[in-house]
Amino acid sequence: MPARPTPAATPGDTPAVRDASAGRWLVLVHQLPASPSNLRVRTWRRLQRIGALPVKQAVYVLPDTAQAREDMEWLKSEITGSGGEATVFAAGTLDSWSDDALVEAFRQARQEAYQSLAVEVETVLKRLSAPRRGRARRVPSASRQLGLFRERLSAIERIDFFGSAGRDRVAALLGDLEARAGGARARDAASSSSLDASTFTKRLWVTRPRPGVDRMSSAWLIRRFIDAEARFAFAPDRDHLPSADSLPFDMFGVEFSHRGEHCTFETLCAMFALQDAAVARLATIVHDLDLKDSRFGAPEAGPVGTIIDGLQLSTPDDAELLERGIVLFESLYLAFAQSARTAGPRPVANGARRQVRERRPPHRGR
């Protein structure tokens, strides 16, 4: 069978929009057993997370993309592994559904998700605009909500296959929330438990050899925002530091390292109360690459990870490798900061009807 031509990209297209633009559909038909009793809820939640659209009872559809095939096959494995039945196949048409109707249904679902999120963000903004009485108790909650809102926006974007309306409104509201919550945190920084960067000057910062994404980015963050004259060295662990006044980072059992679900880069941002939109964007990339949990779904994570792999392969000297990593993250920071100043609204994909053909079921091998 000849390969399907790759659709031409249009300015502003996201990978999800481009990948979903060919018009083929991937269908899951399943039947769940009576037990375990929580399988039905787990299956429903998984279908919600991957953005599947119900078209009949126990029949769900996604645009036929590589990611959708992987998601559907994983779900099929879970269902059959629990004693249920599931079939995944590709189709050019669905009974009683036109391509335009399916595209519109996907857009409507994502638009409703954006609208719901926008309402919640507006509620928090109104709360911050209320009289100052009790404001000190509310700001930390708003800061936590900002992170949760950004995660939810990222989750919706990942399954917004056809450029639904409402995304830009949410992004603008989150920008307002970040400015208000960040400004309040900055005003309260002197009385908070955050560290004072001015007490960390001309220090020797020590980390493990063969730096990767977390150590490179953390070293850049230290030199950019904490200690402009920082020097760096390497040691296998905290028991082999070169001097007593060395500051270890990204090592087991030290202050500046992983904490809970945070990588070292995120820990440093929190401990020094760094409030910067471009730094926050970098944090999503570093987190996804270092912890490998796809928590933020940062689209830049894959390319940045490939570049770092190349730097490690081409640079045998650890000190030179770290400096090259610092240059990489400085370049990313400047690009993200510039993008934040000049970003405009994201174009919405057009709704033109797309021609589709019947396709064979996807290969089952993983």
HELIX and SHEET records of a PDB file:
HELIX    1   1 PRO A   15  ASP A   19  1                                   5    
HELIX    2   2 LEU A   39  ILE A   50  1                                  12    
HELIX    3   3 ALA A   66  GLY A   81  1                                  16    
HELIX    4   4 ASP A   99  LEU A  128  1                                  30    
HELIX    5   5 ARG A  135  ARG A  158  1                                  24    
HELIX    6   6 ARG A  167  ARG A  187  1                                  21    
HELIX    7   7 ALA A  189  SER A  191  5                                   3    
HELIX    8   8 ALA A  197  THR A  199  5                                   3    
HELIX    9   9 VAL A  213  LEU A  221  1                                   9    
HELIX   10  10 ILE A  222  ILE A  226  3                                   5    
HELIX   11  11 ARG A  238  HIS A  240  5                                   3    
HELIX   12  12 THR A  264  MET A  271  1                                   8    
HELIX   13  13 ALA A  277  LEU A  291  1                                  15    
HELIX   14  14 ALA A  301  SER A  314  1                                  14    
HELIX   15  15 ASP A  318  THR A  342  1                                  25    
SHEET    1   A 4 LEU A  53  LYS A  56  0                                        
SHEET    2   A 4 VAL A  59  PRO A  63 -1                                        
SHEET    3   A 4 TRP A  25  GLN A  31 -1                                        
SHEET    4   A 4 GLU A  85  ALA A  91 -1                                        
SHEET    1   B 3 ARG A 231  PHE A 234  0                                        
SHEET    2   B 3 LEU A 204  THR A 207  1                                        
SHEET    3   B 3 LEU A 247  PRO A 248  1                                        
END                                                                             
